[in-house]
Amino acid sequence: MVEIISYLETHLLQCPTKKLIGIDCLGCGFQRSFLLLIKGDLVESFLIYPALIPLLLMFGYLIAHLLLKFKKGAKTLQYFYILNSILIITNYIIKF
């Protein structure tokens, strides 16, 4: 596992927006936050990109909904989407 994390840390994808324009995009910090989460540093992961954990929960719920066909699954996914959108936009605004 250590080798995988080490490899990922040295091969992070560059943000095209940041590279071309010089400003962060709405997703900047996601990769670093994910690596910190894998390492077990939950607090630092949240501070870098607060929407990571809710996004992962949303995708997990989406997969479960597609497999199990929850009665109100679509509505719950809408709430997840709204929450994640608010977190991402708020985090973006706070960065500036």
C-alpha positions as CSV (number, residue, x, y, z in Angstrom):
1,M,0.0,0.0,0.0
2,V,2.9,2.3,0.8
3,E,4.3,1.9,-2.7
4,I,0.9,2.8,-4.3
5,I,0.6,5.9,-2.2
6,S,4.2,6.9,-3.0
7,Y,3.6,6.4,-6.7
8,L,0.4,8.4,-6.6
9,E,2.1,11.3,-4.7
10,T,4.7,11.5,-7.4
11,H,2.3,11.2,-10.3
12,L,-0.5,13.7,-9.5
13,L,-2.3,15.1,-12.5
14,Q,-1.7,18.8,-13.2
15,C,-4.7,21.1,-13.3
16,P,-5.0,22.5,-16.8
17,T,-6.8,25.6,-15.6
18,K,-4.1,26.4,-13.1
19,K,-1.4,25.7,-15.6
20,L,-3.0,27.9,-18.4
21,I,-4.6,30.7,-16.5
22,G,-2.8,30.5,-13.1
23,I,-5.9,30.2,-10.9
24,D,-7.3,27.2,-9.0
25,C,-10.3,25.4,-10.5
26,L,-13.3,24.0,-8.5
27,G,-11.5,20.6,-8.2
28,C,-8.1,21.8,-7.1
29,G,-7.1,19.9,-4.0
30,F,-9.1,16.8,-4.7
31,Q,-6.2,14.6,-5.4
32,R,-4.1,15.7,-2.4
33,S,-7.1,15.4,-0.2
34,F,-7.8,11.9,-1.4
35,L,-4.2,10.9,-0.7
36,L,-4.4,12.3,2.8
37,L,-7.6,10.4,3.3
38,I,-6.0,7.1,2.2
39,K,-3.2,7.8,4.7
40,G,-5.7,8.2,7.4
41,D,-5.3,12.0,8.0
42,L,-9.1,12.8,8.0
43,V,-8.8,16.3,9.4
44,E,-6.1,17.6,6.9
45,S,-8.0,15.9,4.1
46,F,-11.2,17.8,5.0
47,L,-9.3,21.1,5.3
48,I,-7.8,20.8,1.8
49,Y,-11.0,19.7,0.1
50,P,-14.2,19.6,2.2
51,A,-16.4,18.0,-0.4
52,L,-14.2,14.8,-0.8
53,I,-15.9,12.7,1.8
54,P,-19.5,13.7,0.8
55,L,-18.6,13.1,-2.9
56,L,-17.3,9.6,-2.1
57,L,-20.4,8.9,0.0
58,M,-22.6,10.1,-2.9
59,F,-20.9,7.8,-5.4
60,G,-21.1,4.9,-3.0
61,Y,-24.8,5.6,-2.5
62,L,-25.3,6.0,-6.3
63,I,-23.8,2.5,-6.9
64,A,-26.0,1.0,-4.1
65,H,-29.0,2.8,-5.6
66,L,-28.3,1.4,-9.1
67,L,-27.9,-2.1,-7.7
68,L,-30.7,-2.1,-5.1
69,K,-33.1,0.4,-6.5
70,F,-33.9,2.4,-3.4
71,K,-37.4,3.8,-3.3
72,K,-36.3,7.4,-2.8
73,G,-32.8,7.0,-4.1
74,A,-33.0,9.7,-6.8
75,K,-34.3,12.3,-4.3
76,T,-31.5,11.5,-1.9
77,L,-28.9,11.8,-4.7
78,Q,-30.3,15.2,-5.5
79,Y,-29.7,16.3,-1.9
80,F,-26.2,14.9,-2.1
81,Y,-25.6,16.8,-5.3
82,I,-26.8,20.1,-3.7
83,L,-24.7,19.6,-0.6
84,N,-21.6,18.8,-2.7
85,S,-22.2,21.8,-4.9
86,I,-22.5,24.1,-2.0
87,L,-19.3,22.7,-0.4
88,I,-17.3,22.9,-3.6
89,I,-18.4,26.5,-4.4
90,T,-18.0,27.7,-0.8
91,N,-14.5,26.1,-0.6
92,Y,-13.6,27.8,-3.9
93,I,-14.7,31.2,-2.7
94,I,-12.9,30.8,0.6
95,K,-9.6,30.0,-1.2
96,F,-9.7,33.5,-2.7
